[in-house]
Amino acid sequence: MTEYTLKQQLNKVSYRSQPAPHRINLRVGFADKDHAKALGAKWDAKLKTWYIDADMDMLKYKRWMPQ
């Protein structure tokens, strides 16, 4: 029986095979960024977009939700 190191075992696991939608990207204009931030939206600097966690109250962010 072959023994694998933890690193080898983790490399075998594909987290992309189970994409769980844990966040929702928002369409927030520059003029609304402070309002969205005050409501709890977060900025993703890498993707340059505002987002909320999927378990947040989405009604507060309705105006910025994608169509």
PyMOL commands that set and color helices and strands:
alter all, ss='L'
color gray80, all
select helices_A, chain A and resi 6-12+15-17+30-39+58-64
alter helices_A, ss='H'
color red, helices_A
select strands_A, chain A and resi 23-26+42-44+49-53
alter strands_A, ss='S'
color yellow, strands_A
deselect
rebuild
show_as cartoon
